[in-house]
Amino acid sequence: MFRQHAVQSQEGELICGPEQFCGPLCIRSERDGDVHVVQLIGELDMTTAQSFEDELKRVEATDAAEIVVDLSRLKFISSDGLKAFIHASARSRHSDNRLRLVRGPDEVQRTFETTGLVSRLPFADVALGSPWHGLLSKAQLVVSRPVQDWLR
């Protein structure tokens, strides 16, 4: 099941297409069987971290056996984004450890390394045989406006 989720862009324009950038952060969220993949595209900063955390909490409330957050298309992460991952990891440890993080590009990963979070967060390597590998390419693009504003 595909869930559209939106983060308001600074320009406030609706941009939607397979490879278009849709604001500061696009969140792709899809479940296939027991695995739910949340892919972040763009910048996770103080203006977008709460939307990401809200979507992650929504996914955590489901019965998905595994929650994968794919950072492979994240361009930037701020301290607010790091804090969202610290909170998510703590929630996961207190429940059933179903959170997995797919490494981001070097610039993003360096932020996790510099802050010492790589060893404290549940990073996983995506192998061709992993249960979520095929999901990463199936996820749909999201838009940059809340759904209720689409017709305005």
C-alpha positions as CSV (number, residue, x, y, z in Angstrom):
1,M,0.0,0.0,0.0
2,F,1.3,3.4,-1.0
3,R,0.9,6.4,1.3
4,Q,1.4,9.8,0.0
5,H,3.1,12.2,2.4
6,A,4.0,15.7,1.8
7,V,6.3,18.3,3.2
8,Q,5.5,22.0,2.3
9,S,8.1,23.4,0.0
10,Q,9.5,26.9,0.5
11,E,7.9,28.0,-2.8
12,G,4.7,26.3,-1.9
13,E,4.4,24.8,-5.4
14,L,3.1,21.3,-6.2
15,I,5.8,19.4,-8.1
16,C,5.2,15.8,-9.0
17,G,7.0,13.5,-11.4
18,P,9.2,10.4,-11.3
19,E,12.6,12.1,-11.0
20,Q,11.6,15.7,-10.1
21,F,12.6,17.3,-6.8
22,C,9.5,18.0,-4.8
23,G,10.6,20.6,-2.1
24,P,13.2,20.3,0.6
25,L,12.2,16.8,1.5
26,C,10.1,14.1,-0.2
27,I,9.1,11.1,1.8
28,R,8.3,7.8,0.0
29,S,6.5,5.4,2.2
30,E,5.4,1.9,1.0
31,R,4.7,-1.4,2.6
32,D,5.1,-4.8,0.9
33,G,4.2,-7.7,3.1
34,D,5.9,-7.5,6.5
35,V,8.4,-4.8,5.3
36,H,7.7,-1.1,5.3
37,V,10.2,1.2,3.5
38,V,10.4,4.9,4.1
39,Q,12.8,6.6,1.7
40,L,14.0,10.2,2.3
41,I,14.9,12.4,-0.7
42,G,16.3,15.8,-0.2
43,E,17.1,17.6,3.0
44,L,16.2,16.5,6.5
45,D,16.5,19.6,8.6
46,M,14.6,21.6,11.2
47,T,11.8,22.4,8.8
48,T,11.3,18.8,7.7
49,A,12.3,16.6,10.6
50,Q,8.9,16.7,12.3
51,S,7.1,15.5,9.2
52,F,9.6,12.6,8.9
53,E,9.2,11.8,12.6
54,D,5.3,11.9,12.2
55,E,5.4,9.5,9.2
56,L,7.8,7.1,11.0
57,K,5.6,7.0,14.1
58,R,2.6,6.3,11.9
59,V,4.5,3.3,10.4
60,E,5.7,2.2,13.8
61,A,2.1,2.0,14.9
62,T,1.4,-0.7,12.2
63,D,2.2,-4.4,12.5
64,A,5.1,-4.3,10.0
65,A,7.8,-6.7,11.0
66,E,10.6,-4.5,9.7
67,I,10.8,-0.8,9.1
68,V,13.5,0.3,6.7
69,V,14.5,4.0,6.4
70,D,16.4,4.5,3.1
71,L,18.9,7.4,3.3
72,S,20.5,6.7,-0.1
73,R,18.9,9.8,-1.7
74,L,19.2,12.1,1.3
75,K,21.4,15.2,0.4
76,F,21.7,16.8,3.8
77,I,20.9,16.1,7.5
78,S,20.9,18.6,10.3
79,S,21.0,18.0,14.1
80,D,17.2,18.0,14.1
81,G,17.3,15.1,11.6
82,L,19.9,13.3,13.7
83,K,17.7,13.8,16.8
84,A,14.7,12.2,14.9
85,F,16.9,9.1,14.3
86,I,18.0,8.9,17.9
87,H,14.4,9.0,19.0
88,A,13.4,6.4,16.5
89,S,16.2,4.1,17.5
90,A,15.2,4.4,21.2
91,R,11.6,3.6,20.4
92,S,12.7,0.6,18.4
93,R,15.0,-0.7,21.1
94,H,12.1,-0.4,23.7
95,S,9.8,-2.4,21.4
96,D,10.9,-5.1,19.0
97,N,14.0,-3.7,17.2
98,R,12.4,-3.6,13.8
99,L,14.1,-0.4,12.6
100,R,16.9,-0.6,10.0
101,L,18.7,2.3,8.3
102,V,20.1,2.1,4.8
103,R,23.3,4.2,4.6
104,G,23.2,7.5,2.9
105,P,25.7,9.2,0.5
106,D,29.2,10.0,1.9
107,E,28.2,13.6,2.9
108,V,25.3,12.3,5.0
109,Q,27.0,9.3,6.4
110,R,30.0,11.5,7.4
111,T,27.5,13.4,9.7
112,F,26.5,10.2,11.4
113,E,30.2,9.2,11.8
114,T,31.3,12.6,13.1
115,T,28.7,12.6,15.8
116,G,29.5,9.0,16.8
117,L,26.0,7.8,15.9
118,V,27.0,5.1,13.3
119,S,27.7,2.6,16.1
120,R,24.5,3.6,18.0
121,L,22.0,3.4,15.2
122,P,20.8,0.3,13.4
123,F,22.5,0.7,10.0
124,A,22.2,-2.3,7.7
125,D,23.8,-3.0,4.3
126,V,21.3,-3.6,1.5
127,A,22.2,-6.8,-0.2
128,L,20.6,-8.0,-3.4
129,G,18.9,-10.7,-1.4
130,S,17.6,-8.5,1.4
131,P,13.8,-8.5,1.8
132,W,13.5,-4.7,1.1
133,H,15.9,-4.4,-1.8
134,G,13.1,-4.7,-4.4
135,L,10.9,-2.2,-2.5
136,L,13.3,0.7,-2.9
137,S,12.6,0.9,-6.6
138,K,8.9,0.4,-6.3
139,A,8.1,3.3,-4.0
140,Q,6.1,6.1,-5.5
141,L,7.0,9.8,-5.6
142,V,5.3,12.1,-3.2
143,V,4.2,15.7,-3.6
144,S,5.2,19.0,-1.9
145,R,1.8,20.0,-0.6
146,P,-0.5,18.5,2.0
147,V,-3.2,16.4,0.3
148,Q,-6.0,18.6,1.5
149,D,-4.4,21.5,-0.4
150,W,-4.2,19.7,-3.8
151,L,-7.4,21.2,-5.2
152,R,-6.7,24.8,-4.1
